[in-house]
Amino acid sequence: MMALGIVLLSMLLSGCAGWGFTGSGGGKVTLTYALWDPNEQIGYQKSIDLFEKLHPDIQVNIENIPYGSYEQKITAEFITGQAPDLFWVNTPWLGTFIQDGMLTNLTPLIKRAHINMAQYYPALVKLHSRGPAIYGLPKDWDTIALYYNKRYFAEHHITIPASLTWQPGGGGTFLPFLKRATYDTSGHNALSPQFDPAHVATYALGVDNDVQGGWGNYVAELGGKVIPHPYATRASMTTPAMNQGMSFLTRTLTDAHVIVPATESGPNANGNNLLQMFDQGQVAMWEAGDWNTGGVKASASFPVGTIPLPIGPDGRVSIFNGLIDGLNTHTPHPKQAWELEQWLGSARSEAILGSGGYVWPAIKSLDPLFLRHWQKEGINMNAFLLEAHGKVANFPNSPGVGDALTEIFNDLGPAWLGTEPVSTALQHAETDANYVLSTS
């Protein structure tokens, strides 16, 4: 890290002058814009096509980098001075990118341009800020809810309540509902004394070993957090809230045979098999982020609905996340890159993405556009919107948190598999996460 820091500091000192917006000269400028999602790229291309019409002196080339190599490639290109002018930033890397001087502090530019930051979800602005510095204009957001198989529930005459509740140990209405919706191959549900847990035909619920799409929401509904506050250098994985939330999934629901076993959901309970199981009728509800909607729509042979997360002891709380465009501190075209940053965070651009069903707009007033798109496609996405308008917990943000979360995922696997007590797995996770966070 020391060597990288010296390289980045040298680059920062050499590149400061560009932010006076005097270095781009005349003529047409070509910007590179990096992202990773091929479906969203279609929507962003539509937005950029309009941007180019409004800015004939700017051409924008989109570079699609696979997610698995995205962070490493962007970092390597920044060190060599070849990074894109503007690039997507996901929260697992945000703190590291800020620490390494890769992202421009936009606060002075925002003030100069008189951009109304109140138009965005406040949690998104906070997520992408450190102190007074803001590192990107919010563009979209994600919450977590339950996709469900409408045909399955209709065939079994199961009415889905308007809200469900849970308590550590199994209290509330959620567990009985899951038992009612879990059936064995002989047609007995998990409420029946004749239910055979060794031959389950359809599990009620699929949840994965993930802070955003899985266990993080139950922990948040108990007041727990992976790290105690943004930019913390230590994890908080051994709190009572963490233990109770993890135990509810890996013990209470698993022992009741209402949740897809870790041995079936994917390696280390990563959930890779859950969409296919949902499509094949092996799981009735899949807990996942709204970015999966296109895939669900394309692959499911039955009508799909959504319901909000169950309400926990601290209420209904979804992990909240969103992307920004990082403005490369060393772009040779700072003025034009800032024009593109402003455009992609504007109402006109976000309306294009929202109305096309690509993302929920970060500008709160535009969310009905996304909702209407998916209603026309036969999926009511209001569950996700309800959560965004309620209590949310921001995705953890600190330098190194992406690597720390990888360690946590690996360490929690044995708890999901039932080969290690939850408390032991959490202690291992905290120890390993602490090392990463304290040395990043």
Buried (B, 14 or more C-beta within 10 A) or exposed (E): EEEBEEBBEEBBEEBEEBBEEEBBEEEEBEBBBBBBBEBBBEBBEBBBEEBBEEBEEBBBEBBBBEEEEBBEBBBEBBBEEEBBBBBBBBBBBBBBBBBBBBBBBBBEBBEEEEBEBEBBBEBBBBBBBBEEBBBBBBBBBBBBBBBBBBBBBEEBEBEBEEBBBBBBEBEBBBBBBBBBBBBBEEEBBBEBEEBBEEEBBBBBBBBBBBBBBBBBBBBBBBBBBBBEEBBBBEBBBEBEBBBBBBBBBBBBBBEBBBBBBBEBBBEBBBBEBBBEBBBEBBBBBBBBBBBBBBEBBEEBEBEBBBBBBBBBBBEBBBBBBBBBBBBBBBBBBBBBBBBBBBBBBBEEBBBBBBBBBBBBBBBBEBBEBBBBBBBEEEBBBBBBBBBBEBBBBBBBBBBBBBBBBBBBBBBBBBBBBBEBBBBEBBBBBBBBBBBBBEEB
